[in-house]
Amino acid sequence: MNETVAPTEPIGARDTPAVALYPGTFDPITNGHIDIIKRGLHLFDKIIVTVAVNVQKTPLFSLEERCDLIRECFRTLDGRVEVGCTEGLIVDYALKNNAHAIIRGLRAISDFDYEFQLALMNRRLERSVETVFLMTGFRWIYISSTGIKNAARCKGNITGLVPAHVELALKEKFA
């Protein structure tokens, strides 16, 4: 295998839009995820929020429900945020969608080890797809989809941690 890759043009010099994937299970999408996506739009022309099927997880929301919840968050952004899904390798989905970057959010140092291993594997599988790490905004550093689901299950107040339509969907699931 050739370990070198020819340098690419800077993002601003491209004739085609700079596209990135933001993969995850998004069960459900949180304000922390939304913060990463909005900040990612400062770096990329388009972000494809990619709902990935993870056989190690049992989601609360169906794949279709998760995609719909995400679409509702970004319906006013003129196509700069798309929603897709995949059961396969993220790097293959990236190439299929002309994305040359994968965005990953980091909340704490504990996230870094897992994310670093994932980035290295993706790099090994497809060298033309880069991983870009964005630090989670300070106000979202403590939240996770799992924590929000647990709080909602116990009738805790999750207002402000997820968009209003997601909060309503969680309340309906746990009614």
Secondary structure, 3 states (H helix, E strand, C coil): CCCCCCCCCCHHHCCCCCEEEEEECCCCCCHHHHHHHHHHCCCCCEEEEEEECCCCCCCCCCHHHHHHHHHHHCCCCCCCEEEEEECCCHHHHHHHCCCCEEEEEECCHHHHHHHHHHHHHHHHHCCCCEEEEEECCHHHCCCCHHHHHHHHHCCCCCECCECHHHHHHHHHHCC
